[in-house]
């Protein structure tokens, strides 16, 4: 009888958690980003980054330059250095008043984040958990407050993950991500090495169309202007407030030379580990390793980039590694101002190593000769209940 009661208590407790999780997730996503957005709106800083993109597009359509070459550092208001195809995304909102456009873009970011959580190929419970972790996460809240493109990139990664074996969907998602920022282009290399040539071809066709349209709108010189500006402001060691390992070493007082050595070592290790994962691991863990690498190799590593870690965290949880929730919780809203900046590169490396180890375990568990089938089943074509 006692055992039966204990079992009933466990079932009741599990049911309570299952019922409460969606409510908590929705509340977190509604409360924290909205509170941050309202506070930013009152301070006149809502959509700080979006308004920089918007200003550049408006300036260009008024006959000015798209890429203002007056900047030497990233992070200042007015800096726009995304690829020319980004103009195609930002142009429609330039028809509205900037303040209204900023609010619409803020709402769009919330919707895209929710959509990303809804389609990741994990169980329903973990989707709700991911939504909750994002709502509590400072990287997401800050990205929404700034009007950063992180949630949109997260959605493109989520689409590519869910339909990893469907060439057109994977290719289109990767092309859109690459058109917004350069780093997602690493997924084309991953797809090529792993034999997904149709996905590469589909993505490159879409990317070529976007590039052609952007060239028609912005002019062929826009590509040179963007590359010139990007090269000048991409300074991992001496850019304040960014969290690259090299910058962390510099802030620790190790000097510029050692800081650069740390940064170069970081890039080299990421390249070696991700190459190994691509060649040796099943599809999903190697894909997620590349997703992590798209941020970890960035010459500037802002705190809101850590939003991308929610995807590998969701996968690790789906594999039974519930400790992974500590990664986003370590950079959650309640800890803003408490957690040291070095927590961000540490979170990337902890997550990357965990994905690689679990991927190796997954490979070792696969029966001989069944790795392709295992990779397909892990891609999310069949979702857990």
N, C-alpha and C positions, 0 to 999 in steps of 0.2 A: 504493500500500500504506500509506504514511504517513497519507494522508488518511483511509483506511478505519479505521486504528487510532485516529486522533483522534476520528472520528465514533463509533466503538464506545466510546471512553472517555467521550464526552459522554453517550451513552445509558446507560452503566453508572453514571456519576455521578448522572444524573437519577433513575435507578431507585433508587439508594441513598438519595437525598434523599426520594423518594416513600415509601420503606419506613420511613425513620427519623422522618419528620414526625409520623405518628400516635403513635408511641411517645413521642417527646419531648413532644407535646401532652398526652397523658394523664398523663405523669409530672409535668409542670409544674402541671397542674390538681390533681393529687393532693398534691404535695409542698408547694407554697407556701401555698395556703389552709389545708391541714391543719396545717402547722407554726404558722401564725398563730393558728388556732383553738385548738390545744393550749396555746400560750403564753398566749393570752387566758383560757382556762379555768383554768389554774394561777394566773393573776393575779386571777381573779374578775371579768373584764371581758368574757367571751364574750357576744355578743349584746347589747352595751350599748344600742344603739338599740331592738332588738327587745324587750328587757325593759322599756323605757319604754312601748312600745305595750301590752305585756302587762300592765304595772302599771295603766295607764289603764283597760283593759278590765275587769280584775279589780275595780278600785276602783268602776267604774260598776255592775257586776253586784252589788256589795256595798252598793249604795245611794248611792254617792258621785257626784261629777261626772266626766264623761268628759274635759272640757277644763279642766285646772287653770290658772286665770288668774293664778297667782302669778309666772309667768315674764315677764321683760322681754327676754331674749336667747335665741336658739336655741343648741343645743349642750349644754345641761345635761342631766343624767340626770333622767328622769321626764317630760320634755316630750313631749306628744303633740299634734300639730296637723294630722294628715292628715284628709281628709274623712270624715264619719260612715260611708259605706259600707265604709271600711277595717275597721271593727269586724266586719263579716261575715267577713272573711278571718282576723282575729286571734282571734275568739271560740272556734273549736274547740280551739286550742292552750291556751287558758286553763283547759281541763279537766285539764291535766297539771301536774306540778310545773314551776315556772319554769325550773330548770336543764335538765330533760329537754326542755322545749319549746324552749329556746334551741338545743340540739343538733339537734333535728328541723328547726327553721327554718334552721339553718346548712346541713344536708344538702339541704334543699329549694332553697336558693339555688344550690348547686353544680349540682344537677340542672337547674334552670331555665336556668342559663347554658349548660350543655352542650346543652340542647334548642334554645336560641336559635341556637347555632352550627350545629346540625344542620340547621336549616330555612332559613337565609338563602340566597337564590337566587343563589349563586355556585358555582364549581366545587368539587369535593370537596377538592382540594388547598388552596384558599383557606379552606374551612371548617376544615380541620385547622390551618392557619396561624393563623386567628382564635382557635381554641381555645388554641393555644400562646401567642399574644400575651396573651390574657386571663389565663392561668395565671401569666405573668410580670408582669402588670400590677398595680401597687400599688392603683389604683382598685378593681379586682375583689377583690383579696385583702383590702383594708380594708373593702369593702362586706360581704363574707362574714363577716369578723371582727366587725363591728359589728352584723350582723343587719339591714343596710339593705335596702330594697326594690329597689335598682337592678337586680339580675339579673332580677327579675320584670318590671320595666318594659322591660328590654332584650328579653325574650321577647315582650311585647306588640308592641313595635316590629318585631321580626323577623317575627312573624305578619302584621302589617299590610303589611310590605314584600313578603313572599312571595306573599300573596294580595291584592295591591293592586287587582286588577280584580274581586274577588269580594266583593260588598257586605256580606253577612252576616259573613264572616270578618274583613274589615277593620273593620267597624263594631263587632263584639263585642270585638275586641282593643283598639280605641281606647277603647271604653266602660270596659273593665276598667282600662286604664291611667289614665284620667281619674278613675275611682272611687278609685284608690290615691293618685294625686297630681293636682294640677290642671293642670299644664303640658301633658300630652298632649292636652288639649282643643283645642290649636292644630291638631291633625290634622283635626278636624271642619271647621274653617274652610278648611283646604287642600282637603279633599275637596269641600266645597261649591263653592269657586271653580273647581276643576278638573272640575266636572260630575258628580261621583260622589254624586248626591243620594240614591240608594238606600242607599249605605253610610252616609251621614249619618242617614237615617231609621232604619236598622237599629240603628245605634249609640245614637241617642238613645232608642229604645225600651228597649234593654237598660239604658242608664244610668238611665232613669226608673224601671224596675223595681228596680234596685239602690238608688236614692235612696229609693223608697217603703219598701222593706224596712228600710233604715237608719233612716228616720224612725219607723217602727213600733217598732224596737228601741231607738233612742237618744233618740227624742222630737224634735219639731219645733224646740225651742230649741237643739238641738245644732248646727244649722247657723249660728245667730247666734253661739254660743259659739266655734265654730271660726273663723269670719271675724274675730271680735274679737281672738282670740289670734294668729291669723296676721298680722293687720295690725300688731300691736304688736311681734312678734318678727322681722318681715321688715325687717331694717335692714342694707342692703348695705355701708354705709360703716363703721359702728362695731361690727360683729359680728366678734370676733377669729377668726382661723384660717380665715376663708373667703377665696375667691380671686376675688371679683368685680373687674373692672377698676378700679372706684372704690375698693375697699379697697386694691388694689395701689398706686394713686396716693396714697392717704392714708398708707400705710406708707412710701412713698418720701419723705414729708415735704412733700407739696404743699398740705396744708391741706384742711379740710372742703369749702370752696366749690369748689375746683378738682376735688377728688375726686368731688363730686356731678356736676360738669360732665362729667367723664370717664365716669361711670356712665350719665348720661342720653344722652351721645353714643353709647355702646355700644348701649344699647337702641334708639336711633333708627336707627343703621346696620343693626342686625340686622333691624329691621322693614322698612326699605327694601329690603335685599338679598333677604330671604326673600319679600317681596311680588313683587319682580321675578322671582325664580326660579319662583314659583307661576304667574305669568302667562305666562312666556316659555319656560321650560325643559321638557324631557320629564318624564314622571312620576317616574321614580326619583330623578334628582338633585334635583328640587324637593322630593320627599318627604323625602329625606335631609337637605336643608337645613333643613326644618322640624324634623326630629328633633334636629339640632344646636341649633336655636333654642330648643327646649323647655328646654334646660339653660342656654344662654347668656343667656337673659332672666330666669333665676331671680334673685330678690333676694338669695338666699344661694347661693353657688357652692362647695360642698364639693369636696374633691379626688376623692372616690369617684364624683362625678357624671360624671367623664371616661370612665367605663366605656362610656357611650353612643357615644363616638367610634369604638368598634370596628366599628360597622356601616358608617359611611361609609368607614373605612379598608379594610374588606373590599371594598367596591365599587370604590374607587380601585385597589386591587391587581388586581381582576378586569379593570380597564381598562388594565392594564399599568403603573400608577404604583407600582412596588414601593418607592419611597422612603417611601411612606405608612406603612410598618411602623415608621419612626422616631418617629411620633407616640406610639403606646403604649409603645415602648421608652424614650422620653425620660422616662416616668413609671413605669418598671418598678421592681420590688422592689429590685434591687441599687443603684438610685440614690436610694432613700429617704434623706433627710437631706443629700443633695448637691444635688439639683435645686432651684432657687429656686421659690418659690410662683408667680411670674409665668409660669412655664412652662405652667401650667394654662390661663389665659385665652388665652395664645399658641397653645396646641395647638388650642383651639376655633376660633380665627380662621384659623389655617393650614388646618385641615381644611375649614372652611366655604368659604373662598376657593377651595381646590382643587376642591371639589365643584362650585362654581358655574362655574369655568373649564372643567372637563371636561364639565359639562352643556351649556355654550354650544358647545363643540366637537362634542358629540354632535348637537346641534340643527343645526349647520352642515353636518354630514356627511349628514344625512337628506335624501333626494331630495325635491323639491318636492311637497307634498301628501301625504307619507307619514309625517308626524310622529306621528299617532295610532298607527299600526302600530308605528313605532319605539318609542314609549313603551310599548306593550304588550310588545314583545319584551324590552325592558330591565327589565320588571317582574319577571322571573324565572319566567315561565310555562314557558319553555324553558330548562333549565339547561345550562351548559357541562359537558362531560365531565370 
